[in-house]
Amino acid sequence: MKSFIRFLGLVLCLSGWVVAAFCVHVVRIPDPANTQQSKLIVVPKNRLNLEDTYVDARVWTMADVKTHPLLVLRLMKLGKADDLKFLADPKSNKDIETQLTDALSDSSGGGNDSSPTTNRTSIRPAGFSR
């Protein structure tokens, strides 16, 4: 009986960790105050899934933003886009949110889209607007 109760306790603890993994994004970014250290950001997910549960963004470039569009959009929605300032082009006059949105919308990878009719909302889930 004692071992059954221990087993049940173990199953309950492990199932709690699984549910937590379904609920949050954990993002590791470089610490702006000290480049030798990193910082963790924990944000709730839009939906329960295991996609992007843990992401190490310390070595990201703006090109990597396209591979994690829902995570980047979620950070922008929650007002945490400033935590991704290390990705921004320092020569650009645009703020970080605009640069991230442009990177997500840029399907050619070249940066400048010659088509003025580009639909920038095509990759945004419902509720995300510019």
Backbone bond lengths (Angstrom), bond angles and torsions (degrees), N, CA, C in turn:
res aa  C-N    CA-C-N  psi(-1)  N-CA   C-N-CA  omega(-1)  CA-C   N-CA-C  phi
1 M - - - 1.452 - - 1.535 111.41 -
2 K 1.326 115.39 -39.86 1.457 120.08 -178.92 1.531 110.80 -63.75
3 S 1.333 117.00 -41.64 1.457 119.21 -179.97 1.536 110.95 -70.08
4 F 1.317 118.58 -31.06 1.464 120.76 176.34 1.528 110.80 -65.38
5 I 1.314 117.16 -40.64 1.470 120.85 178.88 1.530 110.17 -66.71
6 R 1.303 118.32 -38.74 1.472 121.47 176.28 1.528 110.46 -64.12
7 F 1.336 115.33 -44.02 1.463 119.60 178.40 1.530 110.62 -61.73
8 L 1.301 117.37 -43.15 1.463 121.83 178.83 1.534 110.74 -62.87
9 G 1.331 116.56 -41.23 1.466 120.29 176.35 1.523 111.92 -62.80
10 L 1.328 116.98 -40.95 1.460 121.37 177.93 1.529 110.75 -63.73
11 V 1.318 117.49 -43.58 1.465 121.63 179.66 1.532 110.08 -63.50
12 L 1.305 117.81 -41.91 1.463 120.69 179.06 1.531 111.58 -64.67
13 C 1.324 117.22 -41.88 1.475 120.40 178.40 1.520 111.42 -64.78
14 L 1.322 116.94 -45.11 1.467 120.41 -179.95 1.525 111.60 -65.97
15 S 1.311 117.32 -38.64 1.471 119.40 178.47 1.530 110.65 -66.86
16 G 1.308 117.47 -32.53 1.464 120.51 175.31 1.513 111.96 -64.27
17 W 1.332 117.14 -40.38 1.468 120.70 177.23 1.521 111.21 -66.35
18 V 1.316 117.29 -36.69 1.468 120.65 178.65 1.523 110.05 -65.72
19 V 1.306 117.05 -44.37 1.470 120.58 178.33 1.530 110.10 -63.06
20 A 1.316 117.66 -40.24 1.467 120.46 177.67 1.523 110.83 -62.68
21 A 1.337 117.42 -39.38 1.468 120.55 178.71 1.527 110.99 -65.15
22 F 1.315 118.03 -31.75 1.453 121.59 177.57 1.528 112.13 -72.47
23 C 1.310 118.33 -20.07 1.472 122.32 -169.99 1.523 115.90 -99.83
24 V 1.325 118.80 -20.72 1.467 119.13 -172.14 1.528 112.39 -132.33
25 H 1.342 114.51 154.07 1.457 123.52 167.42 1.527 106.17 -100.07
26 V 1.318 117.08 132.94 1.461 122.10 172.28 1.526 105.81 -115.23
27 V 1.335 116.03 116.69 1.457 121.22 -174.93 1.527 108.82 -118.30
28 R 1.324 116.40 125.97 1.462 121.73 177.05 1.525 107.86 -98.31
29 I 1.335 115.65 121.49 1.464 121.81 -179.89 1.525 108.91 -124.93
30 P 1.335 117.61 160.24 1.461 118.51 175.52 1.525 110.72 -68.13
31 D 1.297 116.09 141.94 1.467 121.32 178.25 1.525 108.38 -75.91
32 P 1.347 118.16 121.92 1.463 119.46 -178.59 1.526 113.44 -64.20
33 A 1.322 117.63 -27.26 1.459 120.93 -178.93 1.531 112.01 -77.79
34 N 1.333 116.80 -31.66 1.462 121.01 -178.21 1.528 107.94 -142.59
35 T 1.313 117.07 108.75 1.459 121.23 -174.93 1.527 113.28 -69.01
36 Q 1.310 117.94 -14.47 1.460 121.19 178.40 1.526 112.14 -80.66
37 Q 1.322 116.64 -14.18 1.458 120.98 -178.12 1.526 109.71 -114.66
38 S 1.326 115.30 169.24 1.452 119.74 178.17 1.526 109.48 -127.37
39 K 1.306 113.98 169.52 1.453 121.46 -175.91 1.521 107.73 -133.22
40 L 1.320 117.68 145.46 1.459 121.87 178.08 1.521 110.27 -104.80
41 I 1.321 114.81 137.05 1.461 121.44 173.82 1.523 106.16 -115.98
42 V 1.314 117.39 130.15 1.463 121.87 176.91 1.521 107.15 -117.39
43 V 1.336 115.70 119.57 1.465 120.98 179.83 1.520 109.04 -130.34
44 P 1.327 116.83 146.61 1.468 119.53 177.97 1.523 111.17 -71.35
45 K 1.328 115.77 148.89 1.459 121.66 178.03 1.525 110.00 -84.94
46 N 1.329 115.93 160.07 1.460 121.32 173.79 1.518 111.19 -71.50
47 R 1.326 115.35 -40.40 1.459 122.23 -176.98 1.524 109.34 -133.32
48 L 1.317 115.61 155.68 1.458 119.88 176.33 1.526 109.34 -75.35
49 N 1.326 116.57 115.28 1.462 122.86 174.74 1.525 108.30 -163.73
50 L 1.319 115.63 171.38 1.462 119.60 -179.80 1.520 113.05 -98.55
51 E 1.321 117.97 1.49 1.460 121.52 -179.22 1.530 110.61 -69.54
52 D 1.319 116.13 130.30 1.465 123.12 178.03 1.527 113.03 56.38
53 T 1.318 116.87 40.46 1.464 119.46 176.27 1.519 109.85 -67.16
54 Y 1.334 117.53 -45.14 1.460 121.69 174.79 1.520 108.21 -126.60
55 V 1.331 116.59 126.86 1.462 121.61 179.95 1.527 108.48 -132.22
56 D 1.332 115.38 126.41 1.460 120.83 174.72 1.526 107.53 -95.62
57 A 1.329 116.75 101.24 1.464 122.05 -175.38 1.528 112.31 -98.16
58 R 1.309 118.13 11.88 1.463 120.26 -177.10 1.517 112.93 -64.12
59 V 1.309 117.73 -29.15 1.460 120.56 -177.92 1.528 112.10 -108.69
60 W 1.313 116.87 15.40 1.466 121.08 179.62 1.519 111.18 -66.61
61 T 1.327 113.95 151.54 1.458 122.39 165.45 1.522 106.03 -119.40
62 M 1.322 117.04 176.53 1.456 119.69 -179.94 1.540 110.76 -63.11
63 A 1.323 117.55 -25.58 1.466 120.67 177.73 1.527 111.71 -67.39
64 D 1.326 117.90 -28.06 1.463 121.41 179.81 1.525 112.63 -73.75
65 V 1.310 117.49 -16.32 1.461 121.46 -179.87 1.530 110.18 -60.66
66 K 1.327 116.81 -35.41 1.468 120.89 -178.73 1.524 113.07 -64.88
67 T 1.315 117.67 -26.80 1.461 119.94 -178.14 1.528 112.89 -81.11
68 H 1.324 117.20 -9.99 1.473 121.86 179.15 1.534 110.26 -133.62
69 P 1.334 118.47 55.49 1.469 119.39 -172.87 1.525 114.02 -64.07
70 L 1.330 118.36 -39.65 1.462 119.37 -178.21 1.526 111.87 -67.94
71 L 1.311 116.50 -36.29 1.465 120.50 177.32 1.526 110.68 -65.34
72 V 1.324 116.92 -46.38 1.470 120.63 -179.25 1.523 110.42 -64.46
73 L 1.329 116.82 -42.71 1.470 119.66 177.85 1.528 111.29 -63.92
74 R 1.322 117.46 -36.89 1.471 120.80 178.41 1.535 110.29 -66.05
75 L 1.324 117.19 -42.49 1.465 120.25 177.50 1.530 110.68 -62.13
76 M 1.338 116.24 -39.94 1.463 119.69 178.64 1.530 110.47 -66.36
77 K 1.310 117.21 -41.65 1.471 121.70 -179.25 1.534 110.96 -61.99
78 L 1.324 116.47 -35.88 1.466 120.81 -178.42 1.527 113.08 -87.94
79 G 1.343 117.34 3.87 1.458 120.39 178.34 1.520 113.77 77.91
80 K 1.313 117.22 21.90 1.465 121.27 -178.53 1.529 112.20 -104.27
81 A 1.320 117.71 15.91 1.467 120.93 -179.54 1.526 110.97 -62.14
82 D 1.316 117.89 -29.63 1.469 120.55 179.29 1.527 112.22 -62.46
83 D 1.332 117.00 -23.49 1.462 119.65 177.18 1.527 111.78 -70.05
84 L 1.329 116.83 -15.49 1.460 121.31 177.92 1.531 112.18 -100.61
85 K 1.336 117.10 19.11 1.463 120.90 -178.99 1.520 113.45 -61.10
86 F 1.316 117.41 -22.71 1.460 119.76 179.09 1.529 111.56 -65.40
87 L 1.332 117.91 -15.41 1.463 122.25 177.60 1.522 112.52 -86.24
88 A 1.315 116.67 -17.73 1.467 120.90 -172.08 1.524 112.40 -68.45
89 D 1.322 114.22 149.50 1.463 121.54 174.80 1.534 107.29 -80.67
90 P 1.329 118.56 115.46 1.468 120.04 -177.08 1.526 113.17 -65.92
91 K 1.327 118.13 -19.40 1.459 121.45 -179.34 1.528 112.35 -84.29
92 S 1.316 116.32 -12.78 1.461 120.45 -176.81 1.529 110.93 -81.86
93 N 1.326 115.80 146.85 1.467 120.98 175.60 1.524 111.70 -86.69
94 K 1.326 117.40 -7.38 1.462 121.94 -177.72 1.518 110.63 -79.57
95 D 1.334 115.74 149.77 1.461 119.48 175.98 1.534 109.03 -76.17
96 I 1.323 116.70 170.77 1.458 121.59 -174.25 1.525 111.56 -64.61
97 E 1.327 118.51 -37.14 1.463 120.22 179.85 1.524 111.26 -63.41
98 T 1.320 116.62 -41.61 1.464 120.34 178.77 1.519 110.55 -66.24
99 Q 1.314 117.56 -40.99 1.458 120.48 178.76 1.531 111.44 -64.77
100 L 1.332 116.54 -39.88 1.465 119.94 178.15 1.522 110.92 -66.81
101 T 1.325 116.62 -42.73 1.464 120.69 178.75 1.522 110.49 -63.05
102 D 1.324 116.80 -41.73 1.462 120.56 177.48 1.532 110.94 -63.21
103 A 1.321 117.26 -40.24 1.462 120.60 179.53 1.527 110.94 -65.84
104 L 1.323 116.76 -38.09 1.456 120.39 178.33 1.524 111.82 -70.32
105 S 1.319 116.40 -34.65 1.456 121.39 -176.86 1.513 112.97 -81.85
106 D 1.324 116.85 -21.72 1.459 121.37 -175.52 1.520 109.73 -75.24
107 S 1.326 116.11 105.43 1.460 119.86 -178.81 1.516 112.46 -89.24
108 S 1.334 117.49 -17.13 1.467 119.73 -178.00 1.520 111.90 -84.73
109 G 1.334 117.60 -23.10 1.451 121.37 -178.84 1.510 113.09 83.25
110 G 1.333 117.55 -2.44 1.456 120.07 -176.29 1.502 113.55 -92.74
111 G 1.310 117.66 -16.82 1.455 119.65 178.30 1.501 112.58 100.67
112 N 1.329 119.22 -47.66 1.453 121.83 -179.46 1.511 109.34 -105.35
113 D 1.314 116.64 121.49 1.444 121.50 179.62 1.514 107.71 -101.99
114 S 1.318 116.63 124.84 1.461 119.82 -177.14 1.516 112.00 -79.39
115 S 1.329 117.85 -13.75 1.457 120.93 -178.70 1.520 110.21 -86.52
116 P 1.349 117.91 119.48 1.461 119.15 179.92 1.520 112.53 -76.45
117 T 1.327 118.46 -8.91 1.452 120.52 -176.50 1.517 112.60 -101.31
118 T 1.317 117.82 25.09 1.456 121.10 179.76 1.524 109.31 -62.62
119 N 1.313 116.68 131.28 1.460 121.75 179.39 1.521 108.48 -89.26
120 R 1.303 117.27 97.92 1.465 122.11 -176.14 1.521 112.52 -74.84
121 T 1.316 119.10 -14.62 1.442 120.50 -179.08 1.521 112.15 -90.96
122 S 1.319 118.38 -0.46 1.456 120.92 -174.74 1.526 112.55 -65.91
123 I 1.329 119.78 -27.23 1.460 120.58 -178.31 1.524 112.09 -99.40
124 R 1.305 117.33 -2.37 1.459 119.74 -177.55 1.517 110.99 -88.61
125 P 1.333 116.90 132.68 1.454 118.78 172.65 1.519 110.44 -70.12
126 A 1.305 116.67 165.46 1.454 121.27 -179.50 1.523 110.38 -56.14
127 G 1.307 117.18 138.88 1.453 121.73 178.53 1.507 114.44 96.60
128 F 1.329 118.62 -10.62 1.453 121.36 178.92 1.527 107.83 -101.47
129 S 1.295 115.33 120.05 1.456 119.17 178.02 1.508 108.96 -132.73
130 R 1.268 115.90 163.56 1.461 120.78 -178.04 1.483 111.61 -86.59
